[in-house]
Amino acid sequence: MKAASHSIAQYLLAILCFGGCIHGLSVKAEDNLGNPIPRTIVNSLERNQIPLDAISISVTEIELGKPGKHQGKAILGWRESEPMNPASTMKVLTTLAGLDILGPQYRWRTKIFTDGVIRQGTLQGNLYLQGSGDPKLIPEEFAKLMKDLQALGIQKIDGNLFFDRGAYAPSVMEHNTIDGESLRAYNVPPDPLLYAFRTLSFQLGKSRTADFIDISYTPTLSQLKIVNQMQLVDRSCDNWKSNLRFNLDPETVASTDQSITAQFSGSFPSTCRGVNFNVVALDANTFLTQGFAAAWELAGGTWVKPPVGKDGAVPLAARLLLQFEGISLADDVQDINKYSNNVMARQLLLTLALEKMGKPATTTNGELVIQSWLKQNGLHFNGLVIENGSGLSRNEAISSEQMNQLLLKARNLPVGEVFYNSLPIAGTDGTMRNRLMTQLRKFLHLKKKPEVRMKTGSLADVRAISGYVVSKSGRMYAVSSFINHPNAWKGLEAHDQLLSWLLEDGPEPKHAR
């Protein structure tokens, strides 16, 4: 047996070395027997010094079987059963399970209670906000909420704000990061009362009317002032952040003085026509308090005095003023997958825990709900590790073969089209907006254009893709591939080569050698 295995390995190495051997690449014969990797992909990996034992590939053709059920036919497999870090492609599992368990029309509920009374247009008492984890409670949604409050006959509020975050266990709201970048928007921790992703987004650009730098921001906060001390310089817009200095003072406000100053200094290139500077620099209560106060004022409401916001459970004697429902889960999943929003994915996992196992929600319970869903669908994923459901993790793991099983299962679920439409489209939108544009132009003459719908993922040392390719002949392929290696950031080319190969209907492996 050992001799036979050795000869097979030599044969495979000979195939992969056709036209020039690949030095330093480790190959296991049993991983790829009968399905060698296309030559263009091997060449790309070699150029970028990514060994073959650092990549996994699974390609499945999805065919319509009987009675109307989609079936999978294996096309290419390379280390496909090996659990690997999938980065943000883990969102495929979280969003598909979420859609199927909760339904596309599921909506999060934010409740507002009061311990006071409404007299002559004034609410005399405090407001208690109780969240359920709405991941997209943004200014536009707050504007609707304020109109609902005014419809109750309230024009003025004489009271403070209390925030009930009891829906989540305290541990899931801790601000832990895998890279130490706590001020970056992608690292925002979950929050049952997450407002505008707790992110201040400043827009900077040269004024159209003078040699001046215009700075605006969103969401509006009731007591934020901008101090602009930047100088315009004649320089390329590349690396515009390098000479920008930002300071927010204070990051936590006292109840007596709630003013906040955002100070910009340094230099800014005159060639920049509009760039965004996003920062997470305020504590959750300050951000929500000033965001709520500003939204109320923008709607025409007033305060007797600026409200103070703090944590507090809803008192038993408080009465419900209104229950606000956010946008649908189908719309949320679009944002999660198109733009790879981490905190939204994490909150979806916690929502599964909240809805199926009660509060306080934990990631452990969210994982149990997903594991149960997998078993109900006949999927047994050995080696699967779910840490937070977003892929922003060094510990999460899944195999490319398992990911393809999910993609195939999606085609046979009632939510399959909603899920399919949520994936970024190559050359069109989301994280695939600038990918494969040259390759797709080759098919402009075709009446029915091929397309690539692909969830992407990237971390330091990780590059991943998972989704669907509809080829020039109309065939549909599920494809997942992970690269775990220090040179993974160079793997985009190999992944694009793989997708291009499938757009052309992936020549049979024996022709692709």
C-alpha positions, 0 to 999 in steps of 0.5 A: 500500500505504501508503494502504491500511495507513493507512486500516486503521489509522484504521478500527481506531482508530475501533473502539477509540475507540467510545464515547470515544477512548483518548488516548495509546494506540499501536495497530498495525493488523497486530497485531489485524486482525479481533480487536479487544480487548474494550471492558471491557479497553480501558477498564481499560487506559485508566483505569490509564494502560497503553498498548496497545503495553505489553500482549500477548494471545493467546486460543486455543479448545482443541477436541477433534479427530480422532483424540482430539487437541486442536486450537487455534482462534485467538480473539483476538490482540494483539501476540501474536508480540512477545517480552515479559518473562513474569515467573513465567509462565515456569514454565509452560515449565520445569514442562511440559518437566520433567514430559514429560522426567523423568516425573511420578514422577521423584524426586531422590536425596540420598546419605549416605556415611561414612568410618567404621564403626558400632560398638555403635550409634555411627557413628565417622566423618564423614558426607558428604551428596551432593545432586542438587538436591532442591528440597523437602528440608524438615523432614518429609523430613529426619525420614524420612531420620533414621529411615533412618539409625537403621534402619542401627543408628546411635544416636550419631554421632562425627564431622562433616558434609561437603557435596558440592555437585558436582552444580552449577557454582559459578556457579549457586550465587552469590547474585545478585539483580535487586532487591538483596533478598538476605534475601528468601526468593524470592531464595534461590540454587540449591543441590544440598543446599538445605534448607528453602529456606534460609529461617527462618520465624518465627511471631509472635502475641499469646499467648492467656494473657497480654500477651506475644508468642509467637515460634516458628520453623521449621525447628528449628536445633540452636543457635538461641536467640530473644531477644524484646524486643518490646513489644505496642502497641494498633494495627492489624495493617496494616504490622506489620513497620514497627516490628519490628527483627530481628538475627541474630548471628552470620550465620556461625558459627565452629567453636568457638562455633556458638550463634546468637541471633535478636533481636526488638525494637521494637513489635508490634500486639496485633491480629495473631493470627499472622503470618510473618516469613521471612528468609534470613540464614544461610550455606548450610553453617551452616543445613544443619549446624544443621538436620541436627543438630537433625533427628537430635536430634529423631529421638532420635539423639545426637552425641558433640560438636556437628558442624561442617559444611563443603564437601567432596567424597565421598572415593573410599574412603567407602562409601554408607550410604543413598540417600534419595529425595524427593517426586515431581516431580508434587508438586514441580510443584504447589508451583512453579506454585501458589505460584510458588516460584522456587528450586524452578523454578530447580532443576528447570531445573538437574536437566534439565541434570544428568540429560541432560548430566551434572554440573556442571549449568549454566543454559546446559545446562538451556536447551539441553535445553528448546530440544531438547525444544521442537524435538522437539515441533515448537515453534520459538520465535524470541525465546525467552530463558531465563535461569534458568527461574523468571521471576525475571529482567529478561532472560527473554522469550517471546511470548504466542502461544508460551505458548499453543502450550505450553498447547495442546501440554500437552493432547496430552501424557501429562503434560497432566492433571498439569500442568493440576492444578498451576496455581492455581485462581481463588477456591480456591488458590495465587496465584489464591486471591483472584482472580475470586471475585465473577465465579465466584459468578455460576455457582454455580447451574450443575451443571458449574461453570466454572473458571480455572486460571492461572499468574500472574507479577509483577515491578516493571513486569511483570504476566502470566497464562497458563493455561486458562479453562473457560467456562460452556458448557464450552468450554476456552480457553488464554489468555496475556497480558503487560503490560510497563510501569511501571504494570503493577501496575495491570494486574490489573484488565484481566487479570481482565476478560479472564478474566471475558470468557472465562468468559462464552464471550468474545462474538465480537469484533464484539459486544465492541467 
